[in-house]
């Protein structure tokens, strides 16, 4: 059984920048840019800022890493990996894989950044670690039979973070495999019920992927060992309900999972994206009616997405998992971006009234099309009797319906612009475009320091 893990570890050790196809190199830079923007905006969340203040009370160690937060002093690599990981998860705008439930970049990149800074690795080293860590996270996720209530945070992405950090730590294939096996007992099982409860502890599990992945690499370098079948046992019997090794190495080295991702454009859970796209199309057909002119919005979607139907979410984090709130934001604000999920909008009577007129139900025929499609259908009925219905198979941002370069950069600039000056946003964007030429990965944070 351990052979599949050894194969992944050898893949992680042998991959070089020059061996990656040009489209994979370009995608690595896009994912880096997108995730940095999300981390920066997420750093403004009140709970993230308060945790950062508490954790930065001590002076930084000699091997320090930077936070995605302007003005923040350097801190330990472990603290940077944790805090940047939590920030990346806090506003529901991190990218994810299209076919496997895995938000790999947010749970691999902060660990890779912290280790790359501590080890004075180059930009190429960082990008390759991101690509292989992403690949391992998704491939192991494809083999995992996840438990129904278990959220992806802190699961197979943690193993990808361990692989990325171990590679940057300078470990060989055997060392990378050992780091991944050491990480197996560190896997977490946060519950999807945390979303409806508005429990931001869910985001901590995402940050812990980076922290524990970094720790696993250091443990391996120190001589700790993991059981030969630790990963298979954990995924099959402890954190998961089964593990199939067959898809894990399929097209390994020729199909790069980072190219099959989904860039988010709305600050809410991505299973509801297709339904929101359908709502936008119906609104356009009806001439963008005012909220008061709408009698009701009826949504049919696949089973998992249909569960996100709370009409009165308990707080702003829960609102990010509420299709009725996101739909109300699109009608009232024209978007469901990060500013749509604030306490003010949550308490706004206009939002509450419109949320109460949004119904969400499962259509078994749509459920049958998952995961190749994650569809949604919406009907808007106006008070004057007019109606419009639209269906969407692949949400905007999906690799089947990809964002163009301008839209992706616009998202980055909007998010980074929440915390940086226009000049700093420009500098960081141009810097990431040349990431493969960085002599030191630590150069990424220069615009934040300036």
Secondary structure, DSSP 8 states (H G I E B T S, - for coil): -THHHHHHHHHHHH--TTTS-HHHHHHHHHHHHHHHHHHHHHTTSHHHHHHHHHHTSS---SSEE--SSTT---EEHHHHHHHHHHHHHTTS---EESSSS--HHHHHHHHHHHHHHHTT--HHHHHHHHHHHHHHHHHHHHHB---TTB-STTSHHHHHHHHHHHHHTT--HHHHHHHHHHHGGG----BTHHHHTT-THHHHHHHHHHHHHHHHHHHHHHT----TTHHHHIIIIISSS-B--GGGGTTTTTS-GGGGEE---SSS-GGGHHHHHHHHHHHHHTT---GGGEEEEEEEE-HHHHT---SS-SSHHHHTT-HHHHHHHHHHHS--SGGGSSHHHHH-HHHHHHHTTEEEEE-HHHHTTTTT---EEEEEEETTS-EEEEEESS-TTBGGG---HHHHHHHHHHHHTTTS-HHHHHHHHHHHHTGGG-SSGGGGGHHHH-
